Amino acid sequence: MMELPDYCQLWDETYALALEGKLSSGDTEDSFWSNQENVDRFVKHLLNKKGGRIEDNIASMHIPPGSTVLDIGAGPGTLAVPLACAGCQVTTIEPSVPMGKAMEEYRQHMQAPHISEIRKRWENVTPQEAGLHDYVIASRSLMFGNLRENMLMMDGTAKKGVHIYWYLTSKSSSWGHEDLWQSLHGKPYYSAPNASVLWNALNQLGVYANIDLKTKTNGHLYSTVLDMQEDYYGRLEAKEPWQKDIVNADLDNKYETTDAGIRVPSTSYLAHIRWEK
Protein backbone atom coordinates (compact mmCIF):
# COMPACT_ATOMS: atom_id res chain seq x y z
CA MET A 1 0.00 0.00 0.00
CA MET A 2 1.33 3.41 -0.97
CA GLU A 3 2.10 5.63 2.01
CA LEU A 4 0.32 8.98 1.88
CA PRO A 5 2.33 12.16 2.35
CA ASP A 6 1.98 14.36 5.40
CA TYR A 7 -0.36 16.87 3.79
CA CYS A 8 0.22 19.53 6.44
CA GLN A 9 3.93 19.34 5.74
CA LEU A 10 3.26 19.38 1.99
CA TRP A 11 1.15 22.54 2.43
CA ASP A 12 3.85 24.24 4.51
CA GLU A 13 6.62 23.40 2.04
CA THR A 14 4.58 24.48 -1.00
CA TYR A 15 3.52 27.69 0.71
CA ALA A 16 7.12 28.55 1.67
CA LEU A 17 8.28 27.95 -1.91
CA ALA A 18 5.48 30.12 -3.32
CA LEU A 19 6.20 32.90 -0.84
CA GLU A 20 9.94 32.91 -1.50
CA GLY A 21 9.39 33.02 -5.25
CA LYS A 22 7.06 36.00 -5.33
CA LEU A 23 8.65 38.32 -2.75
CA SER A 24 11.07 40.95 -3.91
CA SER A 25 13.89 42.25 -1.73
CA GLY A 26 12.45 44.10 1.24
CA ASP A 27 8.88 42.85 0.71
CA THR A 28 6.80 41.03 3.30
CA GLU A 29 3.72 38.82 3.00
CA ASP A 30 1.51 41.86 3.65
CA SER A 31 3.26 44.30 1.30
CA PHE A 32 0.81 43.92 -1.58
CA TRP A 33 -2.33 44.49 0.49
CA SER A 34 -0.72 47.30 2.48
CA ASN A 35 -0.39 49.32 -0.73
CA GLN A 36 -3.33 51.71 -1.05
CA GLU A 37 -3.31 51.62 -4.87
CA ASN A 38 -3.55 47.82 -4.89
CA VAL A 39 -6.41 47.90 -2.40
CA ASP A 40 -8.25 50.58 -4.40
CA ARG A 41 -7.97 48.50 -7.58
CA PHE A 42 -9.12 45.38 -5.76
CA VAL A 43 -12.18 47.13 -4.32
CA LYS A 44 -13.06 48.68 -7.68
CA HIS A 45 -12.71 45.30 -9.37
CA LEU A 46 -14.87 43.71 -6.69
CA LEU A 47 -17.65 46.26 -7.06
CA ASN A 48 -17.65 45.82 -10.84
CA LYS A 49 -18.07 42.06 -10.65
CA LYS A 50 -21.29 40.58 -11.99
CA GLY A 51 -22.92 37.20 -11.61
CA GLY A 52 -23.75 37.02 -7.92
CA ARG A 53 -20.67 35.15 -6.66
CA ILE A 54 -20.85 36.84 -3.25
CA GLU A 55 -24.56 36.16 -2.93
CA ASP A 56 -24.01 32.55 -3.96
CA ASN A 57 -21.22 32.05 -1.41
CA ILE A 58 -23.32 33.48 1.42
CA ALA A 59 -26.31 31.36 0.43
CA SER A 60 -24.11 28.24 0.30
CA MET A 61 -23.02 28.71 3.93
CA HIS A 62 -26.58 28.72 5.36
CA ILE A 63 -25.56 30.91 8.33
CA PRO A 64 -28.76 31.98 10.14
CA PRO A 65 -29.37 35.56 11.33
CA GLY A 66 -28.22 36.17 14.90
CA SER A 67 -25.15 33.95 14.51
CA THR A 68 -21.72 35.11 15.62
CA VAL A 69 -19.23 34.91 12.75
CA LEU A 70 -15.44 35.22 12.62
CA ASP A 71 -14.22 36.18 9.14
CA ILE A 72 -10.51 35.41 8.66
CA GLY A 73 -8.79 37.56 6.05
CA ALA A 74 -11.91 39.63 5.55
CA GLY A 75 -10.40 42.10 3.08
CA PRO A 76 -12.77 44.99 2.36
CA GLY A 77 -15.69 43.15 3.94
CA THR A 78 -16.64 41.10 0.89
CA LEU A 79 -18.58 38.62 3.04
CA ALA A 80 -18.44 40.36 6.42
CA VAL A 81 -20.60 43.35 5.44
CA PRO A 82 -23.40 41.34 3.75
CA LEU A 83 -23.45 38.93 6.72
CA ALA A 84 -23.73 41.87 9.12
CA CYS A 85 -26.57 43.26 7.00
CA ALA A 86 -28.26 39.85 7.27
CA GLY A 87 -28.28 40.08 11.07
CA CYS A 88 -25.06 38.31 12.06
CA GLN A 89 -22.62 39.60 14.67
CA VAL A 90 -19.38 39.71 12.73
CA THR A 91 -15.75 39.94 13.83
CA THR A 92 -13.01 40.22 11.23
CA ILE A 93 -9.35 39.23 11.18
CA GLU A 94 -7.54 41.47 8.70
CA PRO A 95 -3.94 42.75 8.98
CA SER A 96 -4.12 45.41 6.25
CA VAL A 97 -4.95 48.93 7.44
CA PRO A 98 -6.10 50.07 3.95
CA MET A 99 -8.37 47.04 3.73
CA GLY A 100 -9.81 47.88 7.14
CA LYS A 101 -10.56 51.42 6.02
CA ALA A 102 -12.18 50.13 2.84
CA MET A 103 -14.37 47.78 4.87
CA GLU A 104 -15.52 50.59 7.15
CA GLU A 105 -16.49 52.71 4.13
CA TYR A 106 -18.33 49.73 2.62
CA ARG A 107 -20.07 49.06 5.95
CA GLN A 108 -21.26 52.65 6.23
CA HIS A 109 -22.39 52.69 2.60
CA MET A 110 -24.47 49.55 3.18
CA GLN A 111 -25.70 50.86 6.57
CA ALA A 112 -24.54 47.61 8.17
CA PRO A 113 -24.29 47.18 11.95
CA HIS A 114 -20.97 47.50 13.78
CA ILE A 115 -18.27 44.98 12.83
CA SER A 116 -15.54 44.20 15.35
CA GLU A 117 -12.02 44.13 13.94
CA ILE A 118 -8.75 42.44 14.93
CA ARG A 119 -5.88 43.99 12.97
CA LYS A 120 -3.59 40.96 12.80
CA ARG A 121 -2.73 37.99 10.62
CA TRP A 122 -4.54 34.84 11.70
CA GLU A 123 -1.35 33.04 12.70
CA ASN A 124 -0.55 35.89 15.13
CA VAL A 125 -3.93 35.84 16.84
CA THR A 126 -4.11 34.06 20.22
CA PRO A 127 -7.04 31.78 21.11
CA GLN A 128 -8.06 34.34 23.73
CA GLU A 129 -8.18 37.11 21.12
CA ALA A 130 -10.08 34.93 18.66
CA GLY A 131 -12.68 33.86 21.21
CA LEU A 132 -15.49 31.49 20.29
CA HIS A 133 -17.96 32.06 17.46
CA ASP A 134 -20.82 30.08 15.99
CA TYR A 135 -19.17 30.05 12.59
CA VAL A 136 -15.66 30.66 11.28
CA ILE A 137 -15.25 31.58 7.61
CA ALA A 138 -12.23 32.23 5.38
CA SER A 139 -12.66 33.18 1.74
CA ARG A 140 -9.53 32.94 -0.43
CA SER A 141 -7.41 34.03 2.53
CA LEU A 142 -5.36 31.02 3.63
CA MET A 143 -1.96 32.47 2.82
CA PHE A 144 -0.13 31.10 5.84
CA GLY A 145 2.17 28.26 6.78
CA ASN A 146 2.07 26.09 9.91
CA LEU A 147 -1.19 24.63 8.59
CA ARG A 148 -1.65 22.09 11.37
CA GLU A 149 -1.74 24.65 14.18
CA ASN A 150 -3.70 27.25 12.22
CA MET A 151 -6.43 24.86 11.08
CA LEU A 152 -6.84 23.25 14.49
CA MET A 153 -7.21 26.70 16.03
CA MET A 154 -9.76 27.60 13.35
CA ASP A 155 -11.71 24.43 14.15
CA GLY A 156 -11.47 25.10 17.89
CA THR A 157 -12.78 28.65 17.47
CA ALA A 158 -16.01 27.47 15.80
CA LYS A 159 -18.96 26.25 17.85
CA LYS A 160 -21.20 25.23 14.95
CA GLY A 161 -19.30 25.13 11.68
CA VAL A 162 -16.47 26.27 9.43
CA HIS A 163 -16.66 27.45 5.81
CA ILE A 164 -13.56 27.91 3.65
CA TYR A 165 -13.35 29.01 0.04
CA TRP A 166 -10.02 28.14 -1.54
CA TYR A 167 -8.59 27.53 -4.98
CA LEU A 168 -8.77 24.07 -6.51
CA THR A 169 -6.66 25.37 -9.40
CA SER A 170 -3.97 27.98 -8.97
CA LYS A 171 -5.47 31.42 -8.33
CA SER A 172 -2.61 32.88 -10.35
CA SER A 173 -3.26 30.84 -13.48
CA SER A 174 -5.94 33.23 -14.72
CA TRP A 175 -3.65 36.23 -14.17
CA GLY A 176 -0.77 34.87 -16.25
CA HIS A 177 1.79 34.37 -13.49
CA GLU A 178 2.96 30.99 -14.76
CA ASP A 179 3.29 32.32 -18.32
CA LEU A 180 4.96 35.67 -17.60
CA TRP A 181 6.77 35.51 -14.26
CA GLN A 182 10.01 34.09 -15.69
CA SER A 183 10.17 36.81 -18.34
CA LEU A 184 9.29 39.55 -15.85
CA HIS A 185 11.42 38.53 -12.88
CA GLY A 186 13.99 36.01 -14.09
CA LYS A 187 12.69 33.14 -11.95
CA PRO A 188 9.86 30.62 -12.10
CA TYR A 189 6.55 31.20 -10.36
CA TYR A 190 5.41 28.72 -7.71
CA SER A 191 1.71 28.53 -6.95
CA ALA A 192 0.24 28.32 -3.46
CA PRO A 193 -0.98 24.89 -2.27
CA ASN A 194 -4.45 24.09 -3.54
CA ALA A 195 -7.73 22.91 -2.03
CA SER A 196 -7.03 19.21 -2.55
CA VAL A 197 -3.96 19.49 -0.30
CA LEU A 198 -6.04 21.36 2.29
CA TRP A 199 -8.87 18.80 2.25
CA ASN A 200 -6.48 15.87 2.63
CA ALA A 201 -4.65 17.68 5.45
CA LEU A 202 -7.94 18.18 7.29
CA ASN A 203 -8.69 14.46 6.99
CA GLN A 204 -5.30 13.64 8.53
CA LEU A 205 -6.10 16.05 11.37
CA GLY A 206 -9.36 14.22 12.07
CA VAL A 207 -11.52 16.98 10.58
CA TYR A 208 -13.81 15.36 8.02
CA ALA A 209 -15.04 18.08 5.71
CA ASN A 210 -17.38 18.22 2.75
CA ILE A 211 -16.07 19.78 -0.45
CA ASP A 212 -18.08 21.38 -3.25
CA LEU A 213 -16.76 22.72 -6.54
CA LYS A 214 -17.60 26.20 -7.78
CA THR A 215 -16.64 27.10 -11.34
CA LYS A 216 -16.22 30.63 -12.63
CA THR A 217 -15.86 31.20 -16.37
CA ASN A 218 -16.69 34.90 -16.78
CA GLY A 219 -13.12 36.11 -16.41
CA HIS A 220 -11.99 39.54 -15.25
CA LEU A 221 -14.09 42.57 -16.22
CA TYR A 222 -12.88 46.19 -16.46
CA SER A 223 -14.34 49.51 -17.49
CA THR A 224 -11.31 50.53 -19.60
CA VAL A 225 -8.15 49.05 -21.07
CA LEU A 226 -6.09 51.24 -18.73
CA ASP A 227 -7.92 49.82 -15.68
CA MET A 228 -7.13 46.33 -16.92
CA GLN A 229 -3.47 47.12 -17.49
CA GLU A 230 -3.01 48.78 -14.10
CA ASP A 231 -4.60 45.81 -12.33
CA TYR A 232 -2.32 43.33 -14.08
CA TYR A 233 0.78 45.48 -13.45
CA GLY A 234 0.06 45.34 -9.72
CA ARG A 235 -0.67 41.62 -9.59
CA LEU A 236 2.35 40.72 -11.70
CA GLU A 237 4.62 43.27 -9.98
CA ALA A 238 5.44 44.83 -13.34
CA LYS A 239 7.05 48.16 -12.40
CA GLU A 240 9.56 48.90 -15.14
CA PRO A 241 8.47 50.08 -18.62
CA TRP A 242 9.89 46.95 -20.27
CA GLN A 243 7.94 44.75 -17.85
CA LYS A 244 4.73 46.62 -18.61
CA ASP A 245 5.38 46.14 -22.32
CA ILE A 246 5.49 42.36 -21.77
CA VAL A 247 2.22 42.44 -19.84
CA ASN A 248 0.54 44.66 -22.45
CA ALA A 249 1.59 42.38 -25.30
CA ASP A 250 0.15 39.38 -23.48
CA LEU A 251 -3.11 41.19 -22.70
CA ASP A 252 -3.48 42.35 -26.31
CA ASN A 253 -3.81 38.68 -27.27
CA LYS A 254 -6.36 37.94 -24.55
CA TYR A 255 -8.81 40.71 -23.83
CA GLU A 256 -12.20 41.18 -25.48
CA THR A 257 -14.38 44.26 -25.81
CA THR A 258 -17.96 43.49 -24.75
CA ASP A 259 -21.11 45.49 -24.00
CA ALA A 260 -20.31 45.07 -20.28
CA GLY A 261 -16.74 46.34 -20.64
CA ILE A 262 -13.24 45.00 -21.22
CA ARG A 263 -13.08 41.29 -20.40
CA VAL A 264 -10.12 38.95 -20.01
CA PRO A 265 -11.59 35.43 -20.38
CA SER A 266 -10.60 32.84 -17.81
CA THR A 267 -11.89 29.81 -15.96
CA SER A 268 -11.19 29.25 -12.28
CA TYR A 269 -12.21 26.47 -9.93
CA LEU A 270 -12.94 27.35 -6.33
CA ALA A 271 -13.64 24.77 -3.63
CA HIS A 272 -16.09 25.29 -0.78
CA ILE A 273 -14.75 23.22 2.10
CA ARG A 274 -17.15 23.00 5.04
CA TRP A 275 -17.74 21.02 8.18
CA GLU A 276 -20.09 21.06 11.14
CA LYS A 277 -19.04 20.74 14.76
N, C-alpha and C positions, 0 to 999 in steps of 0.2 A: 504494500500500500504506500502510495506517495505521501510523504510528510508535507503538511501544509506549512507555509511560511508564517512567521509571527507578523500578522498584518499591522499591528501597532508599530512595530519596528520598521516595517516596509513604508508605512505612512511617514514616519519621522525622517527616514533616510531620503525619501522622495521629496518631501517638503524642504529639507535642508538643501538639497541639490537645486531645486527650483528657486529658492530664495537666493542662494549664492550666485546663480546665473543671471538673475535680473537686476541685482543691486549694483549701482555704480559706486565709485569711491565716495565715501562720506554719507551715502544714503542709509536709511534705516527702513524697517518694515512699514513704518507709518508715513514715510516721506511723501508718497504719492497722494494719499488722502489728507495730508496736512497742507497741501498746496491749494490755495483758494480757487485758482483758475481751474484745476482739475475737478474740484467739487462743484463749481458752478456749471461746468460742462456736463457732469454726471447728472445733476439735478435737472438741467434743461432737457437732456436726453430722456430722462425718466418721465418728465411731464409730457413729452411729445409721443410717448409710446402709446400704441393702440392695441386693441385686441383683448383687454381685460385680464392680463396675466396676474396682476395684483389681486383683483377680485376673485379670480379662480384659485389662487393660492390660499387666500383667507377662507373661502368656502370649503376648500379641501381639508382644512384643519379642524373644522367643526368645534371651534372654541366658543362656548356659550357666553352671553353677556353676564357681567358680574365676576368673571374669572380674573384672577391675578396672572399676569403674563410677564415673563422676563425675555426680552428680545436681545440676543447677543449679536453684536456687530450691526446695530440698527441703521447705520447710515443716516440719511436724511429723514428717517421715519417712514420708509416705504411701506412697512407693515404695521409699525407701532402706532402711527396716527390713525389709520382706518380702524384698527382694533380699539383704540381709545374712543373713537367716534361711535363704535358699536357697543360701548358700555363696559369695556374691560379696564381694569386698573393695570397700567403698563409701566414697567421699569425697563430702561434701556442700558446696555453696555456698549459704549462707543468711545474709542480713544481720541478721535479727531475733533478738535475744537471747531473747525469750519463746518463739519458735518453736524455737530450739535447745534450750531447757530442756524443752519439750514432747516433742521428738524423743528426748531422752535418757531421759525417763520411759517413753515408748513402747518404746524399745529394751530397757530393763531389764525391762519388763512382758513383752515377747515373748522375753526371754532371747536376744537377738540378739548376735552378735559386735560388737566395737568398730567404730565408724564414725568416720572422720576428718572434721573439720569445718574449713571456712574461713569465717570470719564476715565476709563482704563481699558486696556486689553483684557480679554477674558482670562488669559493665563496668569494675569497679575491680580485678579480679584480673589479675595479670601472667601471661604464658605460663609463667614459671618457677614461680609459685605453683600454677598449674593442673596442670602436669606433663602426662604422657601416660597415657591410660587406654584399655582395650579399647573401652569404650562410653561415650558421653556421652548423658545423657538430660535432658529438661526438660519437666515436665508442668505446663501452664497457668501458666508462670512467665516469659514473655518480655516483661515490662514494662520495656523499655529502648529507647532510641533508638540512633543510630549502628549501624544494623542490619548494614551491610556489614562493619565491623570485628568486631563481636561474633559474627556467624555464621561468618566465616572463621576466627576463633580457636576457635570451637566445633568446626568441622570439623578444624582442625589439631590439636586436643587428642585426637581419637578415632583409635585405631589400627584398629578393626574396623568401627564403625558408630555412627550417631547416631539417636536416637529422640526426637521432639518431639510432644507433645500440645498442640494449640492450637485456639482457637475458630473454627469456620467461620461461625457466626453470633455476634453480639455476646453476650459472657458476661453482660452486664448486662440483656439483654432479658428474661430470666426473673425478674429481681429488680425490674422496674418502673422502672428508671432513666429510660428514654426517656419514660415516661408521667408520672412524678411530679417529675422533677428541676427543671423550670421552676417548678412550684408551690412546691417546697420551698426553692429557692435563687435564684430569680429569673433564671436563665440556662439555656440549653439544655444538654443532656448530649451529649457527643461520645464515641462508642465507640472502643475501641482498634482498631488495624488487625487484619484477620482472616487466617485461614489461607491464603486464596487469594492475598493480597498476599505473604505469606511464601513460598509455594511458587513464585510467579513470580519473586520476588527471588532465590531460590536458583538458579533456572534461569539468570538473568542473571549470577550469580556463577560459573557453571560447575559447580554442584552439582546433579546430576540426581536428584531424590528421588521416591520413591513416595509416594502419598497415599491413605489409606483413611478412610472416613467412619464415625464411630461416633455413633449416635443414642441419646439418653436422653429418655424420656418420663415417667418416674416423678414428676418434680417434687421439691420440697423437703419433707422429712418431719421433724416435730417431736413431742416428747412432750406439750407443752402449748401453748395459745394464747399464753401469756406468753413462752415460749421462741421461738416464731415471731416475735412482735412485737419482742422484743429483738434478734433477729438482723437483721431488716429495718431497725430503727432504726440499727444500726451500719453496715450496708452502704449505706444511703441518707443517712447523716450527718444523721439527724433527731434534733436535740438539744432543741429547744424544744417545749413542750406542744402548740402549734398545729401544728407539723410532725408530731408523733406522731399527732395526730388525723387528719391527711391520710393517713398511712400506714395507720392502723387502718381507716379507711373503705374504702380500696382493698382491704385484705386481707379485710375482711368480705364483699366480693363475689367473693373468689377461693377462700378455703380450704375444704377438705372435712374432715369428721370420719370417719375410717376405723378399722377394727379395729387397724391398725398405728400409728395416731396421727393427728396433725393434718397434712394434706397440702396443699401449694399446687401445683396442677398446672402443669406447664410442659414444653416440649420444647426440647432444646438439641442442637446438632450440633457434635461435636468431631472434629477431623481428626488422624489419626496420620500424621505426616510422617516418613519414615525413608529412610536411605540407607546403603549399605555402602561401605567404603573399598577 
